[in-house]
Amino acid sequence: MIISQEQVDYCMECGVCTASCPISRILPRFSPRQMIKRALMDCDDTILAGHELWACLTCARCSSRCPAQIDFPEFARSYRALARDRGHMPQLSHHGTLQAITALQTRRVKQCRTEWVGDAGRFSSTGDFFYFVGCAPFFEAVLKPGEGSLAAAGVILTLLNRMGIEPVISENERCCGHDALWSGDEVTFRKLAKLNLQAIRESGAKTVLFGCPEGYMTFKEHVPRYFGELPFEVLHISEFLAKELPGLSLQFKPPDNEDEAVVTYQDPCRLGRRARIYEEPRQLIGLIPNIRLEEMPRNRESALCCGTSAWMECSNWSKSMQVERLEEAISTGAKTLLTACPKCRIHLVCAQSNTDIRMSVVDLYSFLLHHLQAAVPGK
């Protein structure tokens, strides 16, 4: 990442990033501006061995407000690669199990990546649409029952089928490489991306749909940076559904009870601040009759991160941030918190386990399917 001297000079006179950063509110010594100063102006190598580099959520709240237009998450990512090269590693969540699974996928292994589908719907081995399922099957194996995101993957397949689409789901798909890349492991990221590109090309797909914002942004932003222009279109499922559903004959039913009638929405960092997709999820919520969306005080560009990233550094301050977000959601009067990110749901559901907070945290697409009118036989 290149930062000009002019940007650095402007940065040192500012402080918007630190004031915006959710981590700096919990760890007073944490400051994006000071990290840049230490790394670029003071040439302080201790930044590579320090904890601050890994504490950053890369949520982009700082860079979205930066007057100097410094992409601090990219700065952190590039320095994490340097730190890793020198043997400085982050604290991994779930004993590093998910990182081990990711590493295994870089090899020529035989996978059973479609067994999970079951009765969720129909899929193909070739076709115009490729549904990139991501790591949902592995989350389900590692996390507590019901806390993963595999059910949401099945819901997306069901919705696509209801739209007349039988997408490709490939046995040869791998992890998108997001977590490896943001942990400074570019070697693993490159291997995964190469294998995924091969699988997508072999399917003949013209459009690749992602239910996970992290997979979407990895292919939208980073894979082209390393491998050049992609020979297919990349869309997040919220973009695709918001564009296609209103033109179809599918009908949605109103909520069954008052508790379902008021919802609030969590903007995922990668989908929101990184990809600038704010309105499409809200448009999808608006398709359901008699649903009222109550926004949290911090929404869209100002939304609070779900507290952790890349299955690392899940700490007391992560939990504190998650509880704060849940309390903010409850303050809206909503009974249901919707999100369009599997990890947001996983982290927010997990955060409730040691609290008295009881709020329904629901995947947006499951909510849509629940309110979709039953199919008419023969249509």
ABEGO torsion letter per residue (X at the ends): XBBBAAAAAAAAABAAAAAABAAAAABAABBAAAAAAAAAAAGBAAAAABAAAAABAGAGAAAAABAAGBBAAAAAAAAAAAAAAAGBBBBBBGGGAAAAAAAAAABBBBBBAAAAAEAAEBBBABEABBBBAEAAAAAAAABBBGABAAAAAAAAAAAAAAAGBBBBBBAABBBAGAAAAAAGBAAAAAAAAAAAAAAAAAAGBABBBBABAAAAAAAAAAAAAAAEBBABBBBBAAAAAAAAAAABABBBBBBABAAAABBBBBBBAAABAAAGBAAAAAAAAAABBGBBBBBBABBEAABBBAGBBGGBGBBAAAAAAAAAAAAAAAAAGBABBBBABAAAAAAAAAAAAABABBBBBBBAAAAAAAABBBBBBGX
